[in-house]
Amino acid sequence: MNNQYALLFVLTIFLFPYFLSAQDEDAALQAAEIQLTGAQAAKDRTALADAHLKLADLHHVKNHFPLSRDHYLQSLQNRDSIQDTDVWAAIHRKLGDAYTRVGSFEEALGALRIAADYYQSQHMLNKLGDTKRLIGAARIALGDLDEAEREFLECLELFAPENAVDTTTLADALLATGILYSKKADYPQALTYYHRAEDLYRAQNNRQRLMYVYNNISGTYLAEGNTPKTLDYLLQALSLSEEFDFKLGVLGGLSNIAMVYQIQKDYEQSLKYLERAERLNLEVGDSSQMARILSNKGVALQELNRTEEALDNHLKSLQLRTAIGDKTGMASSHLKLGTLYVKLGDLELANDHLNTALQLWKEAGDQKGIAKSYEELGDLALAQHQYQTALDWCQKGYAIAGPLKLAEELEGTCLCLTNAYEKTGDFRRALAFHQRYITVRDSTVNGERTRELTRMEMQYTFDAEKERITLEQQQKEALLHAQIQRQRLIRNGSIGGLAAGLLIIALLWRSYRQKQKSNRLLETQKNTIQQTLEERETLLKEIHHRVKNNLQVISSLLGLQALSIKDQQVLDAIEEGRNRV
């Protein structure tokens, strides 16, 4: 029997990884919840701390940051007697990360400083460096870029080669430093750090992190005005997002590529990517992204003179942004609707939307939005033949656009002022603003020519990149097919092994049962025979005893008979009979 149990145990150990691999994250969460319930019932604080920590880590991986934050806090509360340990410091580091993810940046700094102080006291340089990276990220979120820079540079110093730091951790720190310099508008420096991170991720074939760094590089190239490079990295990021079925990444990539095409005024191509993004977002269900997609679709459709469709998309975008309370987005939608209604000739609705946009931009403190609203209100007043009102609005817009060098708004307000002064008969000022308008417009036209040349270069880059991605996709599909075949063989082998193991166990169990049955039958037969033998022995003893008694009686009777007989021959016969008895 012991051999069969041993075989069952071995088979269980052999097949357990197969079953374990089938467990998904939800099952792990359920198991952790059960562990937590058991710890609560037992009122075991150590078990409670461990259960909360396990749940926190699982929720953190699934990006459920409010839940991970709460469980990290609960884990710490149940460890109040276990201070200054590696686990205690690690929980503070993770808690700081969770605080950052939910926007509680001051709380994040507090938790991260506790972890950093412990790591410094224990001379744990790699963990100290990674904690400083997280502190730098919180500093960026608080707008304290100089302090963030100090933290990142100290982090990279701790990650010097002699400290044998993990290359993924080093690459993460380089990526974070690139983000910092991008925020500081030091784009060459940002790209230096981004490309260093890219090289490390590429050497590790860490495709998931490459996806993140590509997105950041594309944003930096866009800020520099290098549209071909922007598109190149956006396409690479999009390809990786699709590879990992990272739908939010695919959604963002499609939207960003559409935005690049709008910058190039290729509205047809922009619309294609926006429609793909819209279809995908129906699966994702991100209201903020959907509002952005619909708004950009409205712009593209308006430029393509598909006015009714443009109006419908802008109204849907406004509805979504209002529902989620996105005031900046609402201001943008109201501005675009106001401009569109001016073109449609519905000046009353245009006035309502433009004034609402102006109020929302003021609340947000967005000077570019305010200047654009003044410009559009001035154009509306011109359409209503209210020339003095037009002058008032456009002068306000010009006063903002000039010092801030907002080229688009500056061009628009100069044209508005030219027309308004001409209508009021002030030709000297009209001429001055017309000349100013020509200067701004010419610089814009030169920019347009540059963009057109860039667009042609971008199209070539796009075609080449598309061909490369197609080839890579074919290679990935072939690799995926091979992996599926291998997994199928492993799965079938595991199932076959399980079936064979169960069959062996069943046969051994059947053999064992039959043997036990035979043993019980033999034992019964043995007992029966033993009992029969004992009974026979007893019977023989009884017979022997009775025969002996009878013979003694016969002997006695012969003795008595002999006393009364005188004949010697008869006496001899009787004596012989007694002797025989």
PyMOL commands that set and color helices and strands:
alter all, ss='L'
color gray80, all
select helices_A, chain A and resi 2-21+25-42+45-61+65-77+86-101+105-121+125-141+145-158+161-163+167-183+187-204+207-224+227-243+247-263+267-284+287-303+307-324+327-344+347-364+367-383+387-404+407-424+427-563+568-580
alter helices_A, ss='H'
color red, helices_A
deselect
rebuild
show_as cartoon
